[in-house]
Amino acid sequence: MKNRTGRNLIRYVVWFLILVLVLVIIISGYLSWSEGRMPSTTEYFTADSEYTIEEIPHFLSQEECNRIIELSVNNLSQSKLFKEGDVEDMSLRRSKQAWLTGQEDPMLVTISQRIAKRTNTDITDQESYQVVKYDKDGFYKPHFDACNLKAGDDCERMNLGKGPRYLTFLMYLNDDFDGGGTFFPELNLTVKPETGKAVIFHNVDIEGHVLPKSMHGGMEVTGGEKWIANKWIHRK
């Protein structure tokens, strides 16, 4: 009788420990998700052994995408080129943009923290959010997001005293439009826009020289309107 009681007690203890373990796993998963856990699915497109572009599906939620657009829609102005001062050139770039410091909404702070965590960088290395809207027929010809350190005053302005734009962290805010893929001509690669997807790529090497394969462009939007948000991360 005592042996049977002892076995039952052990069985109860084992089941109790299993239940506690299951609850811990469930709670941990929920907390990680609620804190903006990085999506587990990451896709890499490697055109060669020297350059890799990373895609993170669903990095932003639909709510986050909608909120970024909402915060930007009434502050849009014509996009300009970062050369010889800020100039408009509709033959090279046709879009509108707005800048968000990240303090307009707590949600933006959370997203910036996730970007820092995902890229293993400090949040202070990030620029403000550049939110861009492309209407029908909008595009951005192939270009670089960074410039060589000795390229002159415009380069210094772009670097913001933080060093070059080491990484581009591009986020698609919608996908209900036609055309508008992100094209990398040196890689012969086009990234398909998907709502919430993030795309990460390096702009410069460890010495600060622009990587030729980072050249990219926004293909023409043939229907609807396209929204993206850029975060540039600097490195001294």
MARBA-3410 file (N, C-alpha, C, O; in Angstrom, 1 decimal):
236
0.8,-1.2,0.0,0.0,0.0,0.0,0.9,1.2,0.0,0.6,2.2,-0.7 ~ 1.9,1.2,0.9,2.8,2.4,0.9,3.5,2.6,-0.4,3.7,3.7,-0.8 ~ 3.9,1.4,-1.0,4.6,1.5,-2.3,3.7,2.2,-3.4,4.2,3.0,-4.2 ~ 2.4,1.7,-3.4,1.5,2.3,-4.4,1.3,3.8,-4.1,1.2,4.5,-5.1 ~ 1.2,4.2,-2.9,1.0,5.6,-2.5,2.2,6.4,-3.0,2.1,7.5,-3.5
3.4,5.8,-2.7,4.6,6.5,-3.1,4.7,6.7,-4.6,5.1,7.7,-5.1 ~ 4.3,5.6,-5.4,4.3,5.7,-6.9,3.4,6.7,-7.4,3.7,7.5,-8.3 ~ 2.2,6.8,-6.7,1.2,7.8,-7.1,1.7,9.2,-6.9,1.5,10.1,-7.7 ~ 2.4,9.4,-5.8,2.9,10.7,-5.4,3.9,11.1,-6.5,4.0,12.3,-6.9 ~ 4.8,10.2,-6.8,5.8,10.5,-7.8,5.2,10.9,-9.1,5.6,11.8,-9.8
4.1,10.1,-9.5,3.4,10.3,-10.8,2.8,11.7,-10.8,2.9,12.5,-11.7 ~ 2.2,12.1,-9.6,1.6,13.4,-9.5,2.6,14.5,-9.6,2.4,15.6,-10.3 ~ 3.8,14.3,-9.0,4.8,15.3,-9.0,5.3,15.5,-10.5,5.5,16.6,-10.9 ~ 5.5,14.4,-11.2,6.0,14.4,-12.6,5.0,15.2,-13.4,5.4,16.0,-14.2 ~ 3.7,14.8,-13.3,2.7,15.5,-14.1,2.6,17.0,-13.8,2.4,17.9,-14.6
2.8,17.3,-12.5,2.8,18.7,-12.1,4.0,19.5,-12.7,3.8,20.6,-13.2 ~ 5.1,18.9,-12.7,6.3,19.5,-13.3,6.1,19.7,-14.8,6.5,20.7,-15.3 ~ 5.6,18.7,-15.5,5.3,18.8,-16.9,4.3,20.0,-17.2,4.5,20.8,-18.1 ~ 3.3,20.1,-16.3,2.3,21.2,-16.5,3.0,22.5,-16.3,2.7,23.5,-17.1 ~ 3.8,22.6,-15.3,4.5,23.9,-15.1,5.4,24.2,-16.2,5.5,25.4,-16.7
6.1,23.2,-16.8,7.0,23.5,-17.9,6.2,24.0,-19.1,6.6,24.9,-19.8 ~ 5.1,23.3,-19.4,4.2,23.8,-20.5,3.7,25.2,-20.3,3.7,26.0,-21.3 ~ 3.3,25.5,-19.1,2.9,26.9,-18.8,4.0,27.9,-19.0,3.8,29.0,-19.6 ~ 5.2,27.6,-18.6,6.4,28.5,-18.8,6.6,28.7,-20.2,6.9,29.9,-20.6 ~ 6.6,27.6,-21.1,6.8,27.8,-22.5,5.7,28.7,-23.1,6.1,29.6,-23.9
4.5,28.5,-22.8,3.4,29.3,-23.3,3.5,30.7,-22.9,3.4,31.6,-23.8 ~ 3.8,31.0,-21.6,3.9,32.4,-21.2,5.1,33.1,-21.8,5.1,34.2,-22.2 ~ 6.3,32.3,-21.9,7.5,32.9,-22.5,7.2,33.3,-24.0,7.7,34.3,-24.4 ~ 6.5,32.4,-24.7,6.2,32.7,-26.1,5.3,33.9,-26.2,5.5,34.7,-27.1 ~ 4.4,34.0,-25.3,3.5,35.2,-25.4,4.2,36.5,-25.1,4.0,37.5,-25.8
5.1,36.4,-24.1,5.8,37.6,-23.7,6.8,38.1,-24.8,6.9,39.2,-25.1 ~ 7.4,37.1,-25.5,8.3,37.4,-26.6,7.5,38.0,-27.7,8.0,38.9,-28.3 ~ 6.3,37.4,-28.0,5.5,38.0,-29.1,5.1,39.4,-28.8,5.1,40.3,-29.6 ~ 4.6,39.6,-27.5,4.1,40.9,-27.2,5.1,42.0,-27.1,4.8,43.2,-27.3 ~ 6.4,41.6,-27.0,7.5,42.6,-27.0,8.0,42.8,-28.4,9.0,43.5,-28.6
7.4,42.2,-29.4,7.9,42.4,-30.7,9.0,41.5,-31.2,9.9,41.9,-31.8 ~ 8.8,40.2,-30.8,9.8,39.2,-31.2,10.0,39.2,-32.7,9.0,39.3,-33.4 ~ 11.2,39.0,-33.1,11.5,38.9,-34.5,10.9,37.7,-35.1,10.9,36.6,-34.5 ~ 10.3,37.8,-36.3,9.7,36.7,-37.0,10.8,35.6,-37.2,12.0,35.9,-37.4 ~ 10.4,34.4,-37.1,11.4,33.3,-37.1,11.8,33.0,-38.6,12.8,32.4,-38.8
11.0,33.4,-39.5,11.2,33.1,-40.9,12.1,34.2,-41.5,11.6,35.3,-41.7 ~ 13.3,33.9,-41.9,14.2,34.8,-42.6,14.6,34.2,-43.9,15.1,33.1,-43.9 ~ 14.5,34.9,-45.0,15.0,34.4,-46.3,16.2,35.2,-46.7,16.2,36.4,-46.6 ~ 17.1,34.5,-47.3,18.3,35.1,-47.8,18.4,34.9,-49.3,18.3,33.8,-49.8 ~ 18.7,36.0,-50.0,18.9,35.9,-51.4,20.4,36.3,-51.7,20.8,37.4,-51.5
21.2,35.3,-52.0,22.6,35.5,-52.3,22.9,35.3,-53.8,22.8,34.2,-54.3 ~ 23.2,36.5,-54.4,23.5,36.4,-55.8,24.9,35.8,-56.1,25.2,35.2,-57.1 ~ 25.8,36.0,-55.1,27.1,35.5,-55.2,27.7,35.4,-53.8,26.9,35.6,-52.8 ~ 28.9,35.0,-53.6,29.5,34.8,-52.3,29.8,36.1,-51.6,30.2,36.1,-50.4 ~ 29.7,37.2,-52.3,30.2,38.5,-51.7,29.1,39.4,-51.2,29.4,40.3,-50.4
27.8,39.1,-51.5,26.8,40.0,-51.1,25.5,39.3,-50.8,25.0,38.5,-51.6 ~ 24.8,39.6,-49.7,23.6,39.0,-49.3,22.6,40.0,-49.0,22.8,41.0,-48.3 ~ 21.3,39.8,-49.4,20.2,40.6,-49.0,19.3,39.7,-48.2,19.0,38.6,-48.5 ~ 18.8,40.3,-47.1,18.0,39.6,-46.1,16.6,40.1,-46.1,16.4,41.3,-46.1 ~ 15.6,39.2,-46.2,14.2,39.5,-46.1,13.6,39.0,-44.8,13.9,37.9,-44.4
12.8,39.8,-44.1,12.1,39.4,-42.9,10.6,39.6,-43.1,10.1,40.7,-43.0 ~ 9.9,38.5,-43.5,8.5,38.7,-43.7,7.8,39.0,-42.4,8.2,38.6,-41.3 ~ 6.7,39.9,-42.5,5.9,40.2,-41.3,6.7,40.9,-40.2,6.4,40.7,-39.0 ~ 7.8,41.6,-40.5,8.5,42.3,-39.5,7.6,43.4,-38.8,7.6,43.6,-37.6 ~ 6.7,44.0,-39.6,5.8,45.0,-39.1,4.4,44.3,-39.2,4.1,43.6,-40.1
3.5,44.6,-38.2,2.2,44.2,-38.2,1.3,45.1,-39.1,1.8,46.2,-39.5 ~ 0.2,44.7,-39.5,-0.7,45.5,-40.3,-1.0,46.8,-39.5,-1.1,47.9,-40.1 ~ -1.2,46.7,-38.2,-1.5,47.9,-37.4,-0.4,48.9,-37.5,-0.6,50.1,-37.6 ~ 0.9,48.4,-37.4,2.0,49.3,-37.4,2.2,49.9,-38.8,2.5,51.1,-38.9 ~ 2.0,49.2,-39.8,2.0,49.8,-41.2,1.0,50.9,-41.3,1.3,52.0,-41.8
-0.2,50.6,-40.9,-1.3,51.6,-41.0,-1.0,52.9,-40.2,-1.2,54.0,-40.7 ~ -0.4,52.7,-39.1,-0.1,53.8,-38.2,1.0,54.7,-38.8,0.9,55.9,-38.7 ~ 2.0,54.1,-39.4,3.1,54.9,-40.0,2.6,55.7,-41.1,2.9,56.9,-41.3 ~ 1.7,55.1,-41.9,1.1,55.8,-43.0,0.2,57.0,-42.5,0.3,58.1,-43.0 ~ -0.5,56.7,-41.5,-1.4,57.7,-40.9,-0.6,58.9,-40.3,-1.0,60.1,-40.5
0.5,58.6,-39.7,1.4,59.7,-39.2,2.0,60.5,-40.3,2.5,61.7,-40.0 ~ 2.2,60.0,-41.4,2.9,60.6,-42.5,2.1,61.3,-43.6,2.5,62.3,-44.2 ~ 0.9,60.9,-43.7,0.1,61.3,-44.9,-0.1,62.8,-45.0,-0.2,63.3,-46.1 ~ -0.2,63.5,-43.9,-0.5,64.9,-44.0,0.8,65.8,-44.0,0.8,67.0,-43.9 ~ 2.0,65.1,-44.0,3.3,65.8,-44.0,4.2,65.5,-45.2,5.4,65.7,-45.1
3.6,65.1,-46.2,4.3,64.7,-47.4,4.8,65.9,-48.2,4.1,66.9,-48.3 ~ 6.0,65.8,-48.7,6.5,66.8,-49.7,7.3,66.1,-50.8,7.6,64.9,-50.7 ~ 7.5,66.8,-51.8,8.2,66.2,-53.0,9.6,65.7,-52.6,10.4,66.4,-52.0 ~ 9.9,64.4,-53.0,11.2,63.8,-52.7,12.3,64.6,-53.5,12.0,65.0,-54.6 ~ 13.4,64.7,-52.8,14.6,65.3,-53.5,15.8,64.4,-53.5,15.8,63.4,-52.8
16.7,64.8,-54.3,18.0,64.1,-54.4,19.0,64.7,-53.5,19.1,65.9,-53.3 ~ 19.9,63.8,-52.9,20.9,64.3,-51.9,22.2,64.6,-52.7,23.2,63.9,-52.5 ~ 22.1,65.7,-53.5,23.3,66.1,-54.2,23.3,67.6,-54.5,22.2,68.1,-54.8 ~ 24.4,68.2,-54.4,24.5,69.7,-54.6,23.4,70.4,-53.9,22.7,71.2,-54.4 ~ 23.2,70.1,-52.6,22.1,70.5,-51.8,21.0,69.6,-52.1,21.2,68.5,-52.6
19.7,69.9,-51.7,18.6,69.1,-51.9,17.9,69.6,-53.2,17.4,70.7,-53.2 ~ 17.9,68.7,-54.2,17.3,69.1,-55.5,16.2,68.2,-56.0,16.3,67.0,-55.6 ~ 15.3,68.6,-56.7,14.2,67.8,-57.3,14.7,67.4,-58.7,15.2,68.3,-59.5 ~ 14.5,66.2,-59.1,14.8,65.7,-60.4,13.8,64.6,-60.7,14.0,63.5,-60.4 ~ 12.7,65.0,-61.4,11.6,64.1,-61.7,12.0,63.0,-62.7,11.3,62.0,-62.9
13.2,63.2,-63.3,13.6,62.2,-64.3,14.3,61.0,-63.5,14.5,59.9,-64.1 ~ 14.8,61.3,-62.3,15.4,60.3,-61.5,14.6,59.7,-60.4,14.8,58.6,-60.0 ~ 13.7,60.6,-59.8,13.0,60.2,-58.7,11.6,60.9,-58.7,11.5,62.1,-58.8 ~ 10.6,60.1,-58.6,9.2,60.7,-58.6,8.4,60.1,-57.4,7.9,59.0,-57.5 ~ 8.4,60.8,-56.3,7.7,60.3,-55.1,7.5,61.5,-54.2,8.0,62.6,-54.4
6.8,61.2,-53.1,6.7,62.2,-52.0,7.2,61.5,-50.7,7.1,60.2,-50.6 ~ 7.6,62.3,-49.7,8.1,61.7,-48.5,7.9,62.6,-47.3,7.6,63.7,-47.4 ~ 8.0,61.9,-46.2,7.8,62.6,-44.9,8.9,62.0,-43.9,9.2,60.8,-44.1 ~ 9.3,62.8,-43.0,10.2,62.3,-41.9,9.5,62.2,-40.6,8.8,63.1,-40.2 ~ 9.7,61.1,-39.9,9.2,60.9,-38.5,10.4,60.7,-37.6,11.2,59.8,-37.9
10.5,61.5,-36.6,11.6,61.4,-35.6,11.6,60.1,-34.8,12.6,59.6,-34.3 ~ 10.4,59.5,-34.7,10.2,58.3,-33.9,9.6,58.6,-32.6,9.2,57.7,-31.8 ~ 9.4,59.9,-32.3,8.8,60.3,-31.0,7.3,60.6,-31.2,6.6,61.0,-30.2 ~ 6.8,60.5,-32.4,5.4,60.9,-32.6,4.4,59.9,-32.0,3.3,60.2,-31.7 ~ 4.9,58.7,-31.8,4.0,57.6,-31.3,4.9,56.5,-30.6,5.9,56.2,-31.1
4.4,56.0,-29.4,5.2,55.0,-28.8,5.5,53.8,-29.6,6.5,53.1,-29.5 ~ 4.6,53.5,-30.6,4.7,52.4,-31.5,6.0,52.5,-32.3,6.7,51.5,-32.6 ~ 6.4,53.7,-32.7,7.6,53.9,-33.5,8.8,53.6,-32.6,9.8,53.1,-33.2 ~ 8.8,54.0,-31.4,9.9,53.7,-30.5,10.1,52.2,-30.4,11.2,51.7,-30.4 ~ 9.0,51.4,-30.3,9.1,50.0,-30.2,9.7,49.4,-31.5,10.5,48.5,-31.4
9.2,49.9,-32.6,9.8,49.4,-33.9,11.3,49.7,-34.0,12.1,48.9,-34.4 ~ 11.7,50.9,-33.6,13.1,51.3,-33.6,13.9,50.3,-32.7,15.0,49.9,-33.0 ~ 13.4,49.9,-31.6,14.1,49.0,-30.7,14.2,47.6,-31.3,15.2,47.0,-31.2 ~ 13.2,47.2,-32.0,13.2,45.9,-32.7,14.3,46.0,-33.8,15.0,45.0,-34.0 ~ 14.3,47.1,-34.5,15.4,47.2,-35.6,16.8,47.1,-35.0,17.6,46.4,-35.5
17.0,47.8,-33.9,18.3,47.8,-33.2,18.6,46.4,-32.8,19.8,45.9,-32.9 ~ 17.6,45.7,-32.2,17.9,44.3,-31.8,18.2,43.4,-33.0,19.1,42.5,-32.9 ~ 17.4,43.5,-34.0,17.6,42.7,-35.2,18.9,42.9,-35.9,19.5,41.9,-36.4 ~ 19.4,44.1,-35.9,20.7,44.4,-36.6,21.9,44.5,-35.6,23.0,44.7,-36.0 ~ 21.6,44.2,-34.3,22.7,44.2,-33.3,23.4,45.6,-33.3,24.7,45.6,-33.3
22.6,46.6,-33.4,23.2,48.0,-33.3,22.5,48.8,-32.2,21.5,48.3,-31.6 ~ 23.0,50.0,-32.0,22.4,50.9,-31.0,21.3,51.7,-31.6,21.5,52.2,-32.8 ~ 20.3,51.9,-30.9,19.2,52.7,-31.5,19.6,54.2,-31.8,19.0,54.8,-32.7 ~ 20.6,54.7,-31.1,21.2,56.0,-31.4,21.9,56.1,-32.8,22.2,57.2,-33.3 ~ 22.2,54.9,-33.4,22.8,54.9,-34.7,21.8,55.1,-35.8,22.2,55.2,-37.0
20.6,55.1,-35.5,19.5,55.2,-36.5,19.2,56.6,-36.9,19.2,57.5,-36.1 ~ 18.8,56.8,-38.2,18.3,58.0,-38.6,16.8,58.0,-38.3,16.2,57.0,-37.8 ~ 16.1,59.2,-38.5,14.7,59.2,-38.4,14.0,58.3,-39.5,14.7,57.9,-40.4 ~ 12.8,58.1,-39.3,12.0,57.3,-40.4,11.8,58.2,-41.6,11.3,59.3,-41.5 ~ 12.2,57.6,-42.7,11.9,58.3,-44.0,10.7,57.5,-44.6,10.9,56.3,-45.0
9.5,58.1,-44.6,8.4,57.4,-45.2,8.1,58.0,-46.6,8.1,59.2,-46.8 ~ 8.0,57.1,-47.6,7.9,57.4,-49.0,6.6,56.9,-49.6,6.3,55.8,-49.4 ~ 6.0,57.8,-50.3,4.8,57.4,-51.1,5.0,57.5,-52.6,5.5,58.6,-53.0 ~ 4.8,56.4,-53.3,4.9,56.5,-54.8,3.5,56.4,-55.3,2.8,55.3,-55.1 ~ 3.0,57.4,-56.0,1.8,57.3,-56.7,2.0,56.5,-58.1,3.1,56.1,-58.4
0.9,56.3,-58.8,1.0,55.7,-60.1,2.0,56.4,-61.0,2.1,57.7,-61.0 ~ 2.9,55.7,-61.6,4.0,56.2,-62.4,5.2,56.7,-61.6,6.2,57.2,-62.1 ~ 5.1,56.5,-60.3,6.2,56.9,-59.4,7.4,55.8,-59.5,7.1,54.7,-59.8 ~ 8.6,56.3,-59.3,9.8,55.4,-59.3,10.9,56.1,-58.7,10.9,57.3,-58.3 ~ 12.0,55.3,-58.6,13.3,55.9,-58.1,14.4,55.1,-58.9,14.6,53.9,-58.7
15.1,55.8,-59.8,16.1,55.2,-60.6,17.2,54.5,-59.7,17.4,55.0,-58.5 ~ 17.9,53.5,-60.1,19.0,52.9,-59.3,19.9,53.9,-58.7,20.4,54.9,-59.4 ~ 20.3,53.8,-57.5,21.1,54.7,-56.7,21.7,54.0,-55.5,21.4,52.8,-55.3 ~ 22.6,54.7,-54.8,23.2,54.2,-53.6,22.6,55.0,-52.4,22.3,56.2,-52.5 ~ 22.5,54.3,-51.3,22.0,55.0,-50.1,23.1,55.6,-49.3,22.9,56.4,-48.4
24.4,55.3,-49.7,25.5,55.8,-49.0,26.5,56.5,-50.0,26.3,56.4,-51.2 ~ 27.5,57.2,-49.5,28.5,57.8,-50.3,29.9,57.6,-49.7,30.0,57.4,-48.5 ~ 30.9,57.7,-50.5,32.2,57.5,-50.0,32.6,58.7,-49.1,32.2,59.8,-49.4 ~ 33.4,58.4,-48.1,33.6,59.4,-47.1,34.3,60.7,-47.6,34.1,61.7,-47.0 ~ 35.0,60.6,-48.7,35.7,61.8,-49.2,35.0,62.4,-50.4,35.6,63.0,-51.3
33.7,62.2,-50.5,32.9,62.6,-51.6,32.5,64.1,-51.5,31.9,64.6,-52.5 ~ 32.8,64.8,-50.5,32.5,66.2,-50.4,31.4,66.6,-49.3,31.0,65.7,-48.5 ~ 30.9,67.8,-49.4,30.0,68.3,-48.4,28.7,67.5,-48.3,28.2,67.3,-47.2 ~ 28.2,67.1,-49.5,26.9,66.4,-49.5,27.0,65.1,-48.8,26.1,64.7,-48.1 ~ 28.2,64.4,-48.9,28.4,63.2,-48.2,28.5,63.4,-46.7,27.9,62.6,-45.9
29.1,64.5,-46.3,29.2,64.8,-44.9,27.8,65.1,-44.3,27.5,64.7,-43.2 ~ 26.9,65.7,-45.1,25.6,66.0,-44.6,24.8,64.7,-44.5,24.1,64.5,-43.6 ~ 25.0,63.8,-45.4,24.3,62.5,-45.4,24.8,61.7,-44.2,24.0,61.0,-43.6 ~ 26.0,61.8,-43.8,26.6,61.0,-42.7,26.2,61.5,-41.4,26.3,60.7,-40.4 ~ 25.7,62.7,-41.3,25.2,63.3,-40.0,26.2,63.2,-38.9,25.8,63.2,-37.7
27.5,63.2,-39.2,28.5,63.1,-38.2,28.6,61.8,-37.5,29.2,61.7,-36.4 ~ 27.9,60.8,-38.0,27.8,59.5,-37.4,28.6,58.4,-38.2,28.6,57.2,-37.8 ~ 29.2,58.8,-39.3,29.8,57.8,-40.2,28.8,57.5,-41.3,27.7,58.0,-41.3 ~ 29.2,56.6,-42.2,28.4,56.3,-43.4,27.1,55.5,-43.0,27.0,54.9,-41.9 ~ 26.2,55.5,-43.9,25.0,54.7,-43.8,25.4,53.3,-44.0,25.4,52.8,-45.1
25.7,52.6,-42.9,26.2,51.2,-43.0,25.1,50.2,-43.5,25.4,49.4,-44.3 ~ 23.9,50.4,-43.0,22.8,49.5,-43.3,21.6,50.2,-43.8,21.3,51.3,-43.3 ~ 20.9,49.6,-44.7,19.5,50.1,-45.0,18.5,49.1,-44.5,18.7,47.9,-44.7 ~ 17.5,49.6,-43.8,16.5,48.7,-43.3,15.2,49.2,-43.9,14.6,50.2,-43.4 ~ 14.7,48.6,-45.0,13.6,49.0,-45.7,12.4,48.2,-45.3,12.4,47.0,-45.2
11.2,48.9,-45.2,10.0,48.2,-44.8,8.9,48.6,-45.7,8.6,49.7,-46.0 ~ 8.2,47.6,-46.2,7.0,47.8,-47.1,5.8,47.9,-46.2,5.5,47.1,-45.4 ~ 5.0,49.0,-46.5,3.9,49.3,-45.6,2.6,48.9,-46.3,1.5,48.8,-45.6 ~ 2.6,48.5,-47.6,1.4,47.9,-48.2,1.9,47.2,-49.5,3.1,47.2,-49.8 ~ 1.0,46.4,-50.1,1.3,45.7,-51.3,0.1,45.7,-52.3,0.2,44.9,-53.2
-0.9,46.5,-52.0,-2.0,46.5,-52.9,-1.8,47.5,-54.1,-2.6,48.5,-54.2 ~ -0.8,47.3,-54.8,-0.5,48.1,-56.0,0.2,47.2,-57.0,0.6,46.1,-56.7 ~ 0.4,47.7,-58.2,1.0,47.0,-59.3,2.4,47.6,-59.5,2.6,48.8,-59.4 ~ 3.4,46.7,-59.9,4.7,47.1,-60.1,5.4,47.4,-58.8,5.0,46.9,-57.7 ~ 6.4,48.3,-58.8,7.0,48.9,-57.6,8.0,48.0,-56.9,8.2,48.2,-55.7
8.5,46.9,-57.5,9.5,46.1,-56.9,10.8,46.8,-56.6,11.0,47.9,-57.2 ~ 11.6,46.3,-55.7,12.9,46.9,-55.4,14.0,46.1,-56.2,14.2,44.9,-56.0 ~ 14.6,46.8,-57.1,15.5,46.2,-58.1,17.0,46.4,-57.8,17.3,47.6,-57.5 ~ 17.8,45.4,-57.8,19.2,45.5,-57.6,19.9,45.1,-58.9,20.1,43.9,-59.2 ~ 20.2,46.1,-59.7,20.7,45.8,-61.1,22.0,45.0,-61.1,22.2,44.2,-62.0
22.9,45.3,-60.1,24.2,44.5,-60.1,24.0,43.1,-59.8,24.9,42.2,-60.0 ~ 22.9,42.7,-59.2,22.6,41.4,-58.8,21.5,40.7,-59.7,21.2,39.5,-59.6 ~ 20.9,41.5,-60.5,19.8,41.1,-61.4,18.7,40.5,-60.5,18.2,39.4,-60.8 ~ 18.4,41.2,-59.4,17.4,40.7,-58.4,16.4,41.7,-58.2,16.7,42.9,-58.0 ~ 15.1,41.3,-58.1,14.0,42.2,-57.8,13.3,41.6,-56.5,12.9,40.4,-56.5
13.2,42.4,-55.5,12.5,42.0,-54.3,11.0,42.4,-54.4,10.7,43.5,-54.7 ~ 10.1,41.5,-54.2,8.7,41.7,-54.3,8.2,42.3,-53.0,8.4,41.8,-51.9 ~ 7.5,43.5,-53.1,6.9,44.1,-51.9,5.8,43.2,-51.3,4.9,42.7,-52.0 ~ 5.8,43.1,-50.0,4.8,42.5,-49.2,4.6,43.2,-48.0,5.5,43.6,-47.3 ~ 3.3,43.5,-47.6,3.0,44.3,-46.5,3.7,43.8,-45.2,3.6,42.6,-44.9
4.4,44.6,-44.5,5.1,44.3,-43.3,6.5,43.7,-43.5,7.3,43.5,-42.5 ~ 6.9,43.4,-44.7,8.2,42.8,-45.0,9.3,43.8,-44.8,9.2,45.0,-45.2 ~ 10.4,43.4,-44.2,11.6,44.2,-44.1,12.7,43.6,-45.0,12.8,42.4,-45.1 ~ 13.5,44.5,-45.5,14.7,44.1,-46.4,15.9,44.8,-45.8,15.9,46.0,-45.6 ~ 16.9,44.0,-45.6,18.2,44.6,-45.0,19.3,44.3,-45.9,19.5,43.2,-46.5
20.1,45.4,-46.2,21.3,45.2,-47.0,22.4,46.2,-46.6,22.1,47.3,-46.1 ~ 23.6,45.8,-46.8,24.8,46.7,-46.5,25.1,47.6,-47.6,24.9,47.3,-48.8 ~ 25.5,48.9,-47.2,25.8,49.9,-48.2,27.3,50.1,-48.4,27.7,50.5,-49.4 ~ 28.0,49.9,-47.3,29.5,50.1,-47.3,30.2,49.0,-46.7,29.7,48.2,-46.0 ~ 31.5,48.9,-47.1,32.3,47.8,-46.5,32.9,48.3,-45.1,32.6,49.4,-44.7
33.7,47.5,-44.5,34.2,47.9,-43.2,35.1,49.1,-43.2,35.3,49.8,-42.1 ~ 35.6,49.5,-44.3,36.4,50.7,-44.4,35.6,51.9,-44.9,36.2,53.0,-45.0 ~ 34.3,51.7,-45.1,33.5,52.9,-45.4,33.3,53.1,-46.9,32.8,54.1,-47.3 ~ 33.8,52.2,-47.7,33.7,52.4,-49.2,32.3,51.8,-49.6,31.9,50.7,-49.2 ~ 31.7,52.5,-50.5,30.4,52.1,-51.0,30.5,50.8,-51.8,31.4,50.6,-52.6
29.6,49.8,-51.5,29.5,48.5,-52.1,28.7,48.7,-53.4,27.6,49.0,-53.4 ~ 29.4,48.4,-54.6,28.7,48.5,-55.9,27.4,47.7,-55.9,26.4,48.1,-56.6 ~ 27.4,46.6,-55.3,26.2,45.7,-55.4,25.0,46.2,-54.5,23.9,45.6,-54.6 ~ 25.2,47.2,-53.8,24.1,47.8,-53.0,23.3,48.7,-53.8,22.2,49.2,-53.3 ~ 23.7,49.0,-55.1,22.8,49.9,-55.9,21.5,49.2,-56.1,21.3,48.0,-56.3
20.4,50.1,-55.9,19.1,49.6,-56.0,18.1,50.7,-56.5,18.5,51.9,-56.4 ~ 17.0,50.3,-56.9,16.0,51.3,-57.3,14.6,50.8,-57.1,14.3,49.6,-56.9 ~ 13.7,51.8,-57.0,12.2,51.5,-56.9,11.6,51.5,-58.3,11.5,52.5,-59.0 ~ 11.2,50.3,-58.7,10.6,50.2,-60.1,9.3,50.9,-60.2,8.6,51.2,-59.2 ~ 8.9,51.3,-61.4,7.7,52.1,-61.6,6.5,51.4,-61.0,6.2,50.2,-61.3
5.6,52.2,-60.4,4.3,51.8,-59.9,3.4,51.9,-61.0,3.1,53.1,-61.5 ~ 2.8,50.9,-61.5,1.9,50.9,-62.7,0.4,51.0,-62.3,-0.4,51.2,-63.2 ~ 0.1,50.9,-61.0,-1.2,51.0,-60.6,-1.3,51.1,-59.1,-0.6,50.4,-58.4 ~ -2.2,52.0,-58.5,-2.3,52.1,-57.1,-1.2,53.0,-56.5,-0.6,53.8,-57.3 ~ -1.0,52.9,-55.2,0.1,53.7,-54.6,0.9,52.8,-53.6,0.3,52.0,-53.0
2.2,53.1,-53.6,3.1,52.3,-52.8,3.6,53.1,-51.7,4.0,54.3,-51.8 ~ 3.7,52.5,-50.5,4.2,53.1,-49.3,5.4,52.3,-48.7,5.2,51.0,-48.6 ~ 6.5,52.9,-48.4,7.6,52.2,-47.7,8.1,53.1,-46.6,7.8,54.3,-46.6 ~ 8.9,52.5,-45.7,9.6,53.3,-44.7,11.0,52.8,-44.7,11.3,51.6,-44.7 ~ 11.9,53.8,-44.7,13.4,53.5,-44.6,13.9,53.9,-43.2,13.6,54.9,-42.7
14.8,53.0,-42.7,15.6,53.4,-41.6,17.1,53.1,-42.0,17.5,52.0,-42.3 ~ 17.9,54.2,-41.9,19.3,54.0,-42.2,20.1,54.0,-40.9,19.9,54.8,-40.0 ~ 21.0,53.0,-40.8,21.8,52.8,-39.6,23.3,53.2,-39.9,23.9,52.7,-40.9 ~ 23.8,54.0,-39.1,25.2,54.5,-39.4,26.2,53.8,-38.5,25.9,53.1,-37.5 ~ 27.4,53.9,-39.0,28.5,53.3,-38.2,29.8,54.1,-38.4,30.2,54.5,-39.5
30.4,54.5,-37.2,31.6,55.4,-37.3,32.8,54.5,-37.6,33.9,55.1,-37.7
END
